[in-house]
Amino acid sequence: MTRVNQVLAGLSLGLLLAAPISAAEQVSVDYDLVYGRGLIGGDTPAERDLRMDWYRPATAEDTPRPAVIMAFGGSFVRGSKGDERFTENGAQDSSMAEYCQVFARQGFNCFSIEYRLAGERPLLAEPIDAERLMPEALAVTPQTTARIDIARQAIGLPPMDDRLRAEFWQALLSASEDMETAVSHVRSQAARYGVDPERIALGGFSAGAITAINAAYGRHVPVKAVVSLSGSTWGYLLPGHLPAQPPALLQLVGQDDLPGVIRGSGAVARALDSAGAVRRQAWVPGFGHFYPMSAVSLGDDFSRLSVEQRVVGFLREQLMAD
């Protein structure tokens, strides 16, 4: 690429990122659509329906639209695909319903999915090659799951012991299996949803962002982009195991985010950079792990945008730009 073309490309990206967030499109929502089934119950397994909410522009369009599939946070023990928010130290995050409303107003189909949680004792439909995973004994120690115990305490559950940590490990892995099921469902039903199956992005907050990273880069789910809101690497090994053409990644973390999130985000960044993947990153100053989409984010390119503007700009760049 010539120097002139590089400058023009940079200007085009800047316009995409800086384009105002309008509310031009009205939004229609279908709740609790079944996208698949998953095993729960541990020693006595049974299947349960996996559900999602579908947000879309109310105006019909002949041309298929790009899609975003979002997963909520909650330490794999709590959370909701709807309007649930978390508050910590006076700061509150935005719900998956709010993110999907924004994306649908900007012309995207958005699917907010549920996934199986640790308390359900989920089971994988198929085993995963151990070489692709972090060693379980190192991934779910009392130290690495200390934050999970805080979330458990918040909903009245006891701290984890070895048995509960093993169940948590299964939940962490089954969440990305569920996200892969959601992608397969949306792709197979693309005409029904008015989706372009080649223009799908994954995203999520915290545990949901870990799930999106695991699905796209660990399980090689065929998507074009990933949005990680305070996500990390946990479960799948990324170095040496990335897809041949890794999806583009946007990473956001709070200035005072969880140490594991900051360290893990760095590990994800190094893995993708070594593979030559497209990657963007930004900090959310003045916030910890929880921040609203209206919060200011500061990019490594000196850009100053709200979280909402940055995410929408990235999705436009990856899914809408020619």
PEURSUL-V930564 format. One record per residue. N is the residue number from 1. SS is DSSP state (2 for helix, 1 for strand, 0 for the rest). PHI is phi in whole degrees, 0 to 359 (999 if undefined). Layout:
<<N,SS,PHI> <N,SS,PHI>>
This chain:
<<1,0,999> <2,0,288> <3,2,299> <4,2,297> <5,2,295> <6,2,297> <7,2,297> <8,2,297> <9,2,298> <10,2,296> <11,2,295> <12,2,298> <13,2,297> <14,2,299> <15,2,294> <16,2,298> <17,2,290> <18,2,272> <19,0,302> <20,0,295> <21,0,270> <22,0,253> <23,0,247> <24,0,294> <25,0,267> <26,0,281> <27,1,241> <28,1,251> <29,1,227> <30,1,248> <31,1,261> <32,1,59> <33,1,283> <34,1,278> <35,1,250> <36,1,172> <37,1,224> <38,1,222> <39,1,278> <40,1,222> <41,0,108> <42,0,63> <43,0,291> <44,0,239> <45,0,292> <46,1,214> <47,1,264> <48,1,228> <49,1,292> <50,1,251> <51,1,240> <52,1,214> <53,1,251> <54,1,250> <55,1,255> <56,1,206> <57,1,300> <58,0,291> <59,0,282> <60,0,292> <61,0,219> <62,0,291> <63,0,280> <64,0,302> <65,1,261> <66,1,290> <67,1,227> <68,1,233> <69,1,248> <70,1,247> <71,1,233> <72,0,285> <73,0,262> <74,0,143> <75,0,61> <76,0,65> <77,0,236> <78,0,207> <79,0,117> <80,0,209> <81,0,285> <82,0,260> <83,0,264> <84,0,288> <85,0,233> <86,0,243> <87,1,236> <88,1,210> <89,0,53> <90,0,82> <91,1,251> <92,1,233> <93,0,277> <94,0,264> <95,0,282> <96,2,296> <97,2,298> <98,2,293> <99,2,299> <100,2,293> <101,2,300> <102,2,298> <103,2,296> <104,2,294> <105,2,295> <106,0,265> <107,0,100> <108,0,262> <109,1,283> <110,1,227> <111,1,241> <112,1,263> <113,1,256> <114,0,268> <115,0,213> <116,0,291> <117,0,255> <118,2,301> <119,2,296> <120,2,275> <121,0,54> <122,0,289> <123,1,233> <124,0,286> <125,0,290> <126,0,223> <127,0,293> <128,0,251> <129,0,304> <130,2,301> <131,2,293> <132,2,270> <133,1,246> <134,0,297> <135,0,299> <136,2,304> <137,2,298> <138,2,264> <139,2,281> <140,0,232> <141,0,273> <142,0,304> <143,0,288> <144,0,287> <145,0,257> <146,2,301> <147,2,294> <148,2,295> <149,2,295> <150,2,296> <151,2,295> <152,2,296> <153,2,299> <154,2,296> <155,0,249> <156,0,81> <157,0,259> <158,0,286> <159,0,300> <160,0,282> <161,0,253> <162,2,300> <163,2,294> <164,2,291> <165,2,293> <166,2,295> <167,2,292> <168,2,298> <169,2,302> <170,2,296> <171,2,294> <172,2,301> <173,2,284> <174,2,290> <175,2,299> <176,2,288> <177,2,297> <178,2,294> <179,2,295> <180,2,298> <181,2,299> <182,2,297> <183,2,297> <184,2,299> <185,2,296> <186,2,296> <187,2,295> <188,2,289> <189,0,250> <190,2,302> <191,2,295> <192,2,298> <193,2,268> <194,0,66> <195,1,250> <196,1,277> <197,1,294> <198,1,266> <199,1,231> <200,1,239> <201,1,240> <202,1,250> <203,1,198> <204,1,173> <205,1,247> <206,0,56> <207,2,302> <208,2,293> <209,2,289> <210,2,302> <211,2,298> <212,2,296> <213,2,297> <214,2,298> <215,2,294> <216,2,285> <217,2,257> <218,2,265> <219,0,266> <220,0,60> <221,0,295> <222,0,284> <223,0,226> <224,0,264> <225,1,203> <226,1,223> <227,1,246> <228,1,250> <229,1,263> <230,0,56> <231,0,263> <232,0,196> <233,0,255> <234,0,197> <235,0,119> <236,1,273> <237,0,277> <238,0,267> <239,0,301> <240,0,82> <241,0,232> <242,0,287> <243,0,298> <244,0,300> <245,0,235> <246,0,297> <247,0,299> <248,1,296> <249,1,229> <250,1,248> <251,1,244> <252,1,236> <253,1,220> <254,1,285> <255,0,305> <256,0,249> <257,0,295> <258,0,300> <259,2,305> <260,2,295> <261,2,292> <262,2,293> <263,2,296> <264,2,294> <265,2,297> <266,2,296> <267,2,295> <268,2,297> <269,2,300> <270,2,295> <271,2,296> <272,2,288> <273,2,297> <274,2,294> <275,0,268> <276,0,75> <277,0,283> <278,0,288> <279,1,213> <280,1,238> <281,1,212> <282,1,202> <283,1,260> <284,1,248> <285,0,291> <286,0,82> <287,0,235> <288,0,262> <289,0,284> <290,0,248> <291,0,206> <292,0,279> <293,0,292> <294,0,280> <295,0,295> <296,1,288> <297,1,237> <298,1,245> <299,1,268> <300,0,287> <301,0,260> <302,0,74> <303,0,283> <304,1,235> <305,1,222> <306,1,294> <307,2,305> <308,2,301> <309,2,298> <310,2,293> <311,2,292> <312,2,298> <313,2,299> <314,2,296> <315,2,294> <316,2,299> <317,2,300> <318,2,274> <319,2,247> <320,2,243> <321,0,290> <322,0,289>>
